[in-house]
């Protein structure tokens, strides 16, 4: 899974208005490896537009520091119990997609249930099951903290697995 002689690199993003998790994975001979992972935080009491600008700047910085071939981001749930949460997450997803477009990187969207199913076998897996799957995949002694980082790594892994599956089929 290489492009132009370079290993495939993907940025997985778990969007959130306060904490946006990210994980940069690279496909090497032995499989995916973590290049960088962390969070972009916005100031909780700042105006919405300020918070969105902070997320945009943070994600753009990661894109420029670790240029990927794709950004994998979690889709919005189709039925939120709290509509305000969905709207705020939609704002965060929007600036993440804008940062990717600014960096000329295509965005792939994955449903949370698809990510969970691919990593654990169950579309209803808990956060702790996702963390365990990420630990197992990368031989980590402890789950990444905060959990948003494990979620971002899981989204990136989902992209890798699906791209590998496409490559095998074609």
Secondary structure, DSSP 8 states (H G I E B T S, - for coil): -EETTEE-EEEEEE--SSEEEEEEEEEETTEEEEEEEEEEE--TTS-HHHHHHHHHHHHHHHHHHS--SEEEEE---SS-SSHHHHHHHHHHHHHHHHHHHHTT-EEEEE-HHHHHHHHHS-TT--HHHHHHHHHHHHT-SS--SSHHHHHHHHHHHHHHHHHHHHHHH-
